[in-house]
Amino acid sequence: MPVHIHGEAADMTALLALCKEKNVALVEDAAQAHGAEWEGKKVGTLGVSSGFSLQGSKNLTAGEGGLFATNDEEAAERANQARNFALDVSLKDDWDPKRPLDGSRALVSHAVSSMYRGNEMAAAFCRAQLARLPELNKKTQENGKRLAKKLSELPGVLPPRELPGRTTVFHKYRVRFDTKKAGLNVSSRVLRNAIKAALVAEGLEVVFWQGVPLPAHPVFQKRAEYMFHDLHGGTDLAKNYAPEQYTRTSLLLDSSIVLFSQSCPLIAQNEAIVDRYAEAFARVWHHREAVVVAFAKR
């Protein structure tokens, strides 16, 4: 299950080849990447099935909820059952729009499941937003590249960029720092925290989004000892959830911030706001050494 993180596609060429070799299904997590592309194909259409989030900050939103997409008939039927308490239902069942809550199916569940059905109001809202998605994504891509061009002029600042063969929709705008190129003899985390504090003081929306690798989350740390031992025939997989193994993830999180936020995402901003962000960032970065010293004295 590759995650198309921050609006850019994962390395689908390698992942599709791996899944073919191992004969396993590839399910895409496209929650942050509505409209992004890999080699000219939309994410969410590359695997057996995919999921898209409709949460309020997403490029395509209905307030909350999500979408399941597939071109596999069996997967579609299984998903339809899963969202309906695993009842004996089918996408081919007759449905009377004049009596939408009635039906002839037996109310018998075939597995442990729940109710994951959306509602008509959210669906109507989503359809209206979907019609505007290309226009909104185009504007977001222009603003994301506009900001990247300005930030890349600052020594030691590494804004997001599009990789060859991919288009990104800049769902989250993660900016990385290189302390050596910035000419600073401090840790990545110290620089990150100081710059974030200064940018917030300038009035910018700045978040970390994630602070530690997922294996460090308590849900895994508390359950790893028994869950992965018992469910895999005595094989101890708890070691896979040792946070210290994920050094590159930790470095990324320690040396980066996310501009804009869940409540104020990039897709909702105009050129003037983007330019003000660039100006404020440059102003803070120009005084980065003094900013670090002042932050240390707090």
N, C-alpha and C positions, 0 to 999 in steps of 0.2 A: 504494500500500500504506500506508494510514493506520495509525498505531500508537495504540491506546487506552492511553495512557501512565498509569502510576500508578493504574490502576483506574477511570479516567473516559473516556467515549467521546470520540472526535475529533468535529469538526464535520461530521457525516455528511450533513446537508442540502446543504451547499455541495459536498462531495466527490462525492456521488452525482450531483448536477446536472452537475458538471464532467465526470465520467466518461461520462454520457449524451451530453453535447454533443460530446465527443471520440471517442465510441464505443470506449472502452477498458474492460477489466474492472477491478473494484475488489476487491482481496483484502485482508482485514482481518488485521492483527496484533493478536490479542486475548490475547497472552501474559500480560498483567498485569490482565486485566479480566473474569475469569470471573463471570458473573452481572450485570455492569453493563448499564445500559439507555440507549437513545437513543429519545426519544419513545415510550416504552412497549414498545419492541422490544429484545430481547437483542442485545448486540454479538456478532458472529460469525455473525449471520443476515441481515445487511444487504447484503453484497456477494455476489459469485459464490461465493467460498469464504473460509475463514478458518483461522487456526492458533492453538492454545492451548498454552501451555507447562505441563508437569507437574513442573517443577523444584522442589526442596525448599522454597523460600520462598513459592511461589505459593499463592493462596487455594484452589486445587484442585491437589493434588499426588499424585504416585505415586513420588516420589523423584527421577525424571528422565524425560525423554522429552517427548512432546507429542501433540496431537490435531489432525487435519485434519477440517474440517467443510464440507459443501457440499450444495446441493440440485440440483446440476447433474450429471447422469449421466455425461456425457463427462469432466468434471473429476474425478469420483470414480474412473473407470476409469484415467485418466492418472496420478492420484496412486497408485493401487494398483500400477500398473506401476513407477512411479518408486521406490517403497519396496522393490521386489523385483528389483533389478538390471536394470530395464526389460525383464523377461522377458515373454513372450507369455502373460500371465495375465489373468483376468477375475474380477470380483466375482460373476459368475453361474456360475463353475465349480462342479462338484460337489465336495463336501468330505465326507469320512468322518471323524466325530469319533473313531472307534475306531482310525483310522490317520492321525493329523493330519499326519504328515511325508511322506506319500506323495501322489502325484498323477500324472496322465497327461499334463501339459503338457510341451511341448518346452522344454528348458533353453537357449533361444536369446535373447540380449539384442538389443534394437532400438535402443538408445541408450546413451550413457555415463551410468551411474547408480551406485548403491551399495545397501547393505542398510540400510533404515531401519525394519525391523520391530521392534515392541515385543515384550514377552513376557507370558505369561499371568498371572504373579504381579503384575506392575505393573498390568495391566489390571484384575485383581480388586481390587487396592488402590484404584485410581482409582474404580471403580464404587461401592465402599463410601464413599469420600470424597464422591463426587458426590451421594449420598443425603443427606449432611449439609451440603452447600454452602449451601442457603438459610438454614439455622439459623446457620451460621458467618458468612455474609455479613451477616445481620441484626445479629448481635452486633458485628461489626466496624464496621458503619455507625453503630451507637449509640455505640460507643467513640470513633470518629473524630469524630463531631459533639460528643460530650462534651468531648473534648480541644480541639477548635476553639473552642468557646464560652469556655473558660477562657483559651486563648492569645490570643484576639481582644481580650481586655480589656487586654492589655499594649501600650503605645504603640510603634508601629513593627514589630509582629509580625503577619505575615499568614499564618495557617494555611490549609490547603486548604479549599475550599468547593465545594458542588455548584452547577453552573450550571443555569439553567432548562431543563427538558425532559430532564435527565440524572439518572441515579443513579450514584453512584460506590461502589466497593467498597474504597476506600482501600488499595490494594495497597502503595503506598509513600507515606509521610506526609511530603511536602515542605513545609517551613516557610520562608517568605521573610522578609527583613528590609528595612526602609526606614530608612536611616541618618538622613535628615532628620527623619522623624516620631519617631525614637528620640532625637533631640536630640544626635546625635554628629557630630563633624566628622572622620570617618575614612572610608577607602574601604570599599566593600561587602565586599571580600575580607578585609580586616583584621578587621572585625566578625565575619564568618562564622567565621574561623579561631579567634578568641578565644572566641566563644560555644561553639563545638564543643568546644574543649579544656576549658572550665569544666564543660560538661554531662557530658562523659566522666568528669571528676574526681568528679562527683556520682554516678556509677554508671550513667548512662544509656547506652543503645545509640544511637550517632549516627554516620552515615556521610555521605559526599558522593554516593556511587553513581556519578556521572559528574563529571569535573573539567573537561573541555574539550568543545567541539562535536565531533560525530562526524567531520566532515571533517578535524579536526586529528589524528586517530589515524594512527599511522605507516603502517597498511595502505593508506590513501588517499594520504598524502603521498609514499610511496615509489613507488606505482604510477601516480599520476595522469598523470605526464609522458608515459608511453608508452601506458598502457592506454586512456585516453579519446581520445587522438589517433589511434591505430591502428584502433580498433574502430568509429569513427564517420566513416570516409571522409575523414580529414584534418581534421575539425572539432575544434578544440582546446577540450575541455570541462574541462581541468584547472583553469581559473579558478573553476569552480563549487566547487572544493574548497579555496579559500583561506579559512582559518579566520576571518580578519578581517572577512569579509562577514557573519558570523553574530553580529551585535552583541547582539541580544535574547537569543539562547541563552547567550552568554557572560555577560551580565548576570544572567540567571536562575541560572546555576551559581555565579557569584561571590557572589550575595547570598542563598543558601539552603542549608539542610541537610536531611537526611532523618532523622527520628526513627525509632527502631527499626532493624533491620538484616535482612540476608538470613537470618542464623541465629536471630534473635529478631524475627519480623515482628509487626505489630500484630494480625493475626488470631489469634495465639496468646495474647494478653494478656487479663486480666480487668479489671474496673472499678477495683480497688484499685491495680493497676500503673499504669493510665492516670492515675489521680488523683495518684499519686506523681510521675509524669513532669511533670504540670502544676505541682505544687508546686515541684519542683526547678527547672523552667524559670523560673517566676516569681521564685524566689530569685536565680538567676543574672542574670536580666534586670534586677532591681531594682538590682543592683550592676554593670551593664553597663559604665559608664565606668571603674570601678576594674578590671574584668576586662580591658578592652582595654589599660589602662596596664600591668597586671601581665604580660599576654601579651607586650607589646612588649619587656619587660625580660628575657625568658627567653633 
